[in-house]
Amino acid sequence: MREVPSGGADRLAYLLKLVAHGPDRFSLGDLAGRARLPASTVHRLLQVMVRAGLVERGTHQTYRPGREFYAMASQLVARFDVIRSARPLLEGLVERWHETAVLCTYNPTDRRATIADVVMTPHPLRFAVERGGEILLPWGSLGRAILAFLSGGEMEAIIRETRFGPLTGRPRDPRSEIEKGLREVREEGVSRFYDPDIEIAGIAAPVFGAEGLVLGCIGVTMPSKRYLLHAEDDLVLAVREAGQSLSAAASMGQGGVG
């Protein structure tokens, strides 16, 4: 028999697991019995989950999993499907262009993007790109490919919270320049970045799921000197097509149309 946790946070996580694996509707007594915890303790933790939208009140003093709980689960499934579907696209970009291909996923809960998968360039001159690394959205091709397609409120909060560049430490661009750049990303469907001062360049395209919500982006990154050697229009087309293919796969996986 599984040991009942003692700490408050551990008990909250324990109850969430029971909610996820239990019936569609349950009473306080039912959940307390399955958890082997006092009803008063379960009631207190249920109120925390209700306030967070993870659990909702039903009829006749029952509870049910909340819409926020389902949304979180959907986002996790979508990101898993995107990562699985992206691998051959990443490998195809590297095979054709011989530059590092990157997949980023976006988490709307904390408004952060992380590197979910990478296929490295065969060139010995390359940047270290590691899975799990955070991408700051107001900078670079990867970040702006996501930022350009977020809601106005999300975009505003992210720009306001992020003031300095991760590589240079320079203050972010004036707001008018950021907005102009994001409009160009939306119009073209890709984000371009070229900065010979820090020797980095890249192109990225957004990835959408069901209902047109942005899940992340896919792109290539390289030293700025090599960027000039590529046929830029062809590279843009290839990255855009990869983003569209991945969006189609993600939307089908979520049962919607992107």
Secondary structure, DSSP 8 states (H G I E B T S, - for coil): ------SHHHHHHHHHHHHHHS-SSEEHHHHHHHHTS-HHHHHHHHHHHHHTTSEEE-SSSEEEE-HHHHHHHHHHHHHHHHHHHHHHHHHHHHHHH-SEEEEEEEETTTTEEEEEEEE--SSSS-----TT-EE-TTSHHHHHHHHTTS-HHHHHHHHHH--B-TTT--B---HHHHHHHHHHHHHHSSEEEEETTTTEEEEEEEEE-GGG-EEEEEEEEE-HHHHTTS-HHHHHHHHHHHHHHHHHHHHHHTTS--
